[in-house]
Amino acid sequence: MSAAALAGTAPAPRPFGYPFSHELEVRRARFLHDKTKPQAAVPLIGLLDLWDKLSDRMPLVNFLDEVLASQAQPEVKARAVYLRALVADRLGKTEEATGLRKQLGLVDRFVVTGPFDNEGKAGHETVFGPEEGRFDEKASFSGKDRKLGWRVMPDVVTQGIVNLEAFCGRRRTSQPI
C-alpha cells in the first residue's frame, strides 16, 4: 500500500508528458556524466522517440543544442547534429535541416541508371557501362530494353537516405494466387 493511501490522501497527479519528461532528464544527466567519453552517445539513441510523448519539446531541442556546444567526442556531436537536423525538419525549418546535413556530408544529390539485363542471373558477373571507367554524367549505356543515361533522383533523397523504391517503383516478383 502506498504512503498516500495510508495517509488517506490521493497521490499528486502527474503532469502531461510524465514519465517522458523525466526520461529526458535522466538521459541528459547521463550525457553530462559521460560527455567527454564515447559512451556519451548512448543517451542520444532513440531520443527522438520521445518527440510525440513530451508535452513540451523545447527541453529536447535544448538538450541537443547543449550536446552540440559541449566538449563531446566528434562522433557524439555528429549524432547530435543528425538528430538536430531531424528536429529542424519536424519543425518545418528546411533550410536549417539542410545546412546541418551538409555539415555531416550526407548525400543530397543522387543519380541512377538502369535497368540492365540479368537473364539467368548472369548480370551479376557482367561488367556494365556504368562500372567501366570514370563517372561521366553525360554518358549513355546499352540497357536491358533501351539506351540509358544517368537520371538525377528528385526529392526522394532526404535526411541522407536514398529511397530507391520511391524513385524506381516497387516491382512485383511473384504472381498473386
C-alpha positions as CSV (number, residue, x, y, z in Angstrom):
1,M,0.0,0.0,0.0
2,S,1.4,3.5,-0.9
3,A,2.2,6.1,1.7
4,A,-0.5,8.4,0.2
5,A,-3.1,5.6,0.6
6,L,-2.1,5.1,4.2
7,A,-2.3,8.8,4.9
8,G,-5.7,8.9,3.3
9,T,-4.7,11.4,0.6
10,A,-4.6,10.9,-3.2
11,P,-1.2,10.9,-4.9
12,A,-0.4,14.1,-6.7
13,P,-1.4,14.0,-10.4
14,R,1.4,13.5,-12.8
15,P,1.9,16.3,-15.3
16,F,1.2,15.6,-19.0
17,G,4.3,14.1,-20.6
18,Y,5.4,12.3,-17.4
19,P,7.3,9.9,-17.3
20,F,8.8,11.0,-20.6
21,S,10.0,14.4,-19.4
22,H,11.7,12.5,-16.6
23,E,13.2,10.1,-19.1
24,L,14.7,13.1,-21.0
25,E,16.2,14.5,-17.7
26,V,17.7,11.0,-17.0
27,R,19.2,11.0,-20.5
28,R,20.6,14.5,-20.0
29,A,22.1,13.6,-16.7
30,R,23.8,10.5,-18.2
31,F,25.2,12.6,-21.0
32,L,26.6,15.2,-18.6
33,H,28.2,12.4,-16.6
34,D,29.9,10.9,-19.7
35,K,30.1,13.9,-22.0
36,T,33.8,13.6,-22.9
37,K,33.6,9.8,-23.4
38,P,32.3,7.9,-26.4
39,Q,29.5,6.4,-24.3
40,A,28.0,9.9,-24.2
41,A,26.3,8.8,-27.4
42,V,24.1,6.3,-25.5
43,P,21.6,8.8,-24.2
44,L,21.0,10.0,-27.8
45,I,20.0,6.6,-29.0
46,G,16.2,6.6,-29.5
47,L,16.0,10.2,-28.2
48,L,13.5,11.3,-30.8
49,D,11.1,8.5,-29.8
50,L,10.2,11.0,-27.0
51,W,9.2,13.7,-29.5
52,D,5.5,12.8,-29.7
53,K,5.3,11.9,-26.0
54,L,6.6,15.2,-24.5
55,S,4.2,18.0,-23.7
56,D,7.0,20.5,-24.2
57,R,9.6,19.6,-26.8
58,M,11.9,22.6,-26.1
59,P,13.9,20.7,-23.4
60,L,14.7,18.1,-26.0
61,V,15.8,20.7,-28.5
62,N,17.8,22.4,-25.8
63,F,19.4,19.1,-24.8
64,L,20.6,18.6,-28.4
65,D,21.9,22.1,-28.6
66,E,23.7,21.5,-25.2
67,V,25.4,18.4,-26.7
68,L,26.5,20.4,-29.8
69,A,28.0,23.1,-27.6
70,S,29.8,20.6,-25.3
71,Q,33.3,19.1,-25.4
72,A,31.7,15.8,-26.5
73,Q,33.6,13.4,-28.8
74,P,33.2,14.1,-32.6
75,E,31.1,11.0,-33.2
76,V,28.7,12.0,-30.4
77,K,28.4,15.6,-31.8
78,A,27.8,14.1,-35.3
79,R,24.9,12.1,-33.9
80,A,23.5,15.2,-32.2
81,V,23.8,17.2,-35.5
82,Y,21.9,14.5,-37.3
83,L,19.2,14.4,-34.6
84,R,19.0,18.2,-34.7
85,A,18.5,18.1,-38.5
86,L,15.6,15.7,-38.0
87,V,14.2,18.1,-35.4
88,A,14.5,21.0,-37.7
89,D,12.7,19.0,-40.4
90,R,9.9,18.3,-37.9
91,L,9.6,22.0,-37.1
92,G,9.4,22.9,-40.8
93,K,12.9,24.6,-40.8
94,T,14.0,23.0,-44.1
95,E,17.0,25.4,-44.7
96,E,18.4,24.8,-41.2
97,A,18.0,21.0,-41.6
98,T,19.7,21.0,-45.0
99,G,22.6,23.1,-43.5
100,L,23.0,20.6,-40.7
101,R,23.1,17.6,-43.0
102,K,25.7,19.4,-45.2
103,Q,27.9,19.6,-42.1
104,L,27.8,15.8,-41.9
105,G,28.5,15.3,-45.6
106,L,25.3,13.4,-46.1
107,V,24.0,12.6,-49.6
108,D,21.8,15.3,-51.0
109,R,22.1,14.5,-54.7
110,F,22.0,11.1,-56.2
111,V,22.0,9.7,-59.8
112,V,20.9,6.3,-61.0
113,T,20.8,4.3,-64.2
114,G,19.4,1.0,-65.3
115,P,17.9,-1.5,-65.7
116,F,20.4,-3.9,-67.1
117,D,19.9,-7.4,-68.2
118,N,20.1,-10.1,-65.6
119,E,18.8,-13.1,-67.6
120,G,19.7,-16.3,-65.9
121,K,21.3,-14.2,-63.1
122,A,24.3,-13.6,-65.5
123,G,24.1,-9.9,-64.8
124,H,26.0,-10.2,-61.6
125,E,29.1,-11.4,-63.4
126,T,28.8,-8.9,-66.3
127,V,30.5,-5.5,-66.2
128,F,28.1,-2.9,-67.5
129,G,28.8,0.6,-68.8
130,P,28.5,2.5,-65.5
131,E,31.0,0.1,-64.0
132,E,33.7,1.0,-66.6
133,G,36.0,4.0,-66.2
134,R,35.3,7.3,-64.6
135,F,31.8,8.8,-63.9
136,D,30.5,10.8,-66.7
137,E,27.1,12.4,-66.2
138,K,26.5,12.7,-69.9
139,A,27.5,9.0,-70.7
140,S,24.9,6.6,-72.2
141,F,24.7,2.8,-71.9
142,S,23.0,-0.1,-73.5
143,G,20.4,-1.2,-71.1
144,K,18.1,-4.2,-70.9
145,D,15.5,-2.7,-73.3
146,R,16.8,0.7,-74.4
147,K,19.6,3.2,-74.4
148,L,20.2,4.5,-70.8
149,G,21.7,7.6,-69.2
150,W,22.1,8.9,-65.7
151,R,19.0,10.2,-64.1
152,V,19.1,12.6,-61.2
153,M,16.8,11.5,-58.4
154,P,14.1,14.0,-57.4
155,D,13.5,15.0,-53.8
156,V,13.3,11.4,-52.6
157,V,16.8,12.0,-51.1
158,T,16.1,13.2,-47.6
159,Q,18.0,13.2,-44.4
160,G,20.9,11.5,-46.1
161,I,18.8,8.5,-47.1
162,V,18.3,7.4,-50.7
163,N,14.9,5.8,-51.2
164,L,15.4,3.8,-54.4
165,E,11.9,2.2,-54.1
166,A,10.3,5.7,-54.2
167,F,12.3,6.5,-57.3
168,C,12.2,3.3,-59.3
169,G,8.8,2.0,-58.0
170,R,8.1,-1.4,-56.4
171,R,8.4,-4.4,-58.7
172,R,6.3,-7.4,-58.2
173,T,8.5,-10.5,-58.1
174,S,5.7,-13.1,-57.7
175,Q,2.2,-13.5,-59.1
176,P,-0.9,-13.4,-56.9
177,I,-2.7,-16.7,-56.4
